[in-house]
Amino acid sequence: MEKKYFENKLGIRKDIFELPFSPIREVARSAVNQEDVVQFWFGEPDVSTPEFIRSATKLSLDRGETFYAPNSGLLPLRETICDYTNRLYETSICPEQITVSVSGMNALMITTQTLISYGSKVVVVLPCWPNIPAIQHIIGAEVEGVSLKMKEEGWSLDLDQLFDACDNNTSAIIINSPNNPSGWMMNSDEQKAVLEFARKRGIWIISDEVYARISFNSDHAPSFCEVVNNEDRVVIVNNFSKSWAMTGWRLGWITAPSKLETHLEKLTEYNVAGPPTFIQQGGIIALKEGETFIRENNKRYLKALSVFKDWTDSQERIEFCVPEAAFYAFFNIIDCNDSLSMAKNILKNYGVGLAPGCAFGPQFDSYLRLCYATSIPKLERGLERLEKWLQSIT
Ligand SMILES: Cc1ncc(COP(=O)(O)O)c(C=O)c1O
């Protein structure tokens, strides 16, 4: 055993010893005993999973479907995911390309375990959800971030900068579009350009598309599945958490080249052996009958976004780009830094729970993130309090 992996008192892996807690959780933990907090820190819809999904799961339980499920997922769910994807994107994905996972998080973990070697490098578009780099650290890969730029017309990615960050040790590019936290959306031409580059270099693309259906100007965001073929080194991660309000269910899926099927299946077995059958039955109905629910929720998010936008227009200290997708407002506080202290101060003294920008990349330490998947009265209550905080710092 090499000593360098265990340089700590506990004798645990160095990578894990040094792994930071998510700064979002750190802010939330600091409010354990605090009452009257208007919470916008976590990324989840404010409504319970719709009844038609819950009843499908109840029926499955009543049928006694409580046994181990196949590692890659129930075939009817894999087929339904194919039908859903092929209808939405006019593709021809087949069940061998689908692995059902225990959440989007688990899908990212299994994908990384399959593709990324210890000591190799991954290039990640920032800002990004903190779990993405954390997964790479757990595996022992090096992470290089390439930052989106906030411009007047919206967030944008410099593709040359992304390509320059890739060297001979780079095994994957990780892109989350629509992006948590910025709401940036990669367009189809950019996807094609990244694919062409990755094909030439033999680099994997891991595309996190969990916000694909929360898109305000179209029915869905552009997906890598529309530009790849079954030979391409592209893995797409999706989940049921966001669009079907199923965060607590822990259900997701991976779309990958068929030749990865058995490897993903092995890793599913050696991690969690897949989601329970009754949860997967809920997933089938969600995909088959969830379109109205998705549309109605997106309308609510758009309304909340416009309330937030109107509010920012009257705030001199806030810089904000209206997002095209997802349900987050990621905004810059001019002349401020140390977002963790900012978020803790806002929480303690003004009773508003926000995520600190540093969670999404060190460059974003003057930013805060607010999840607006919430009711308008709650949003307005939170904004009134935030305004008081802004007055206190001017
Ligand atoms: C970008 C992104 N990917 C993946 C996930 C994972 O979601 P879940 O594990 O609930 O499926 C999240 C959750 O916030 C996310 O923001």
The ligand as a Tripos MOL2 file, in Angstrom:
@<TRIPOS>MOLECULE
LIG
   16    16     1     0     0
SMALL
NO_CHARGES

@<TRIPOS>ATOM
      1 C1        -26.7250   19.2520  -12.7600 C.3       1 LIG1
      2 C2        -27.2760   18.1580  -11.9160 C.ar      1 LIG1
      3 N1        -27.0300   16.8890  -12.2480 N.ar      1 LIG1
      4 C3        -27.5080   15.8680  -11.5300 C.ar      1 LIG1
      5 C4        -28.2720   16.0940  -10.4180 C.ar      1 LIG1
      6 C5        -28.7210   14.8910   -9.6490 C.3       1 LIG1
      7 O1        -30.0390   14.8290   -9.3080 O.3       1 LIG1
      8 P1        -30.6360   13.5100   -8.6420 P.3       1 LIG1
      9 O2        -29.5270   12.8280   -7.9460 O.co2     1 LIG1
     10 O3        -31.7080   13.9880   -7.7340 O.co2     1 LIG1
     11 O4        -31.1880   12.6860   -9.7420 O.co2     1 LIG1
     12 C6        -28.5350   17.4010  -10.0010 C.ar      1 LIG1
     13 C7        -29.2880   17.6980   -8.7730 C.2       1 LIG1
     14 O5        -29.3720   18.7880   -8.2900 O.2       1 LIG1
     15 C8        -28.0410   18.4590  -10.7820 C.ar      1 LIG1
     16 O6        -28.2640   19.7480  -10.4820 O.3       1 LIG1
@<TRIPOS>BOND
     1     1     2 1
     2     2     3 ar
     3     2    15 ar
     4     3     4 ar
     5     4     5 ar
     6     5     6 1
     7     5    12 ar
     8     6     7 1
     9     7     8 1
    10     8     9 2
    11     8    10 1
    12     8    11 1
    13    12    13 1
    14    12    15 ar
    15    13    14 2
    16    15    16 1
@<TRIPOS>SUBSTRUCTURE
     1 LIG1         1 GROUP 0 **** ****
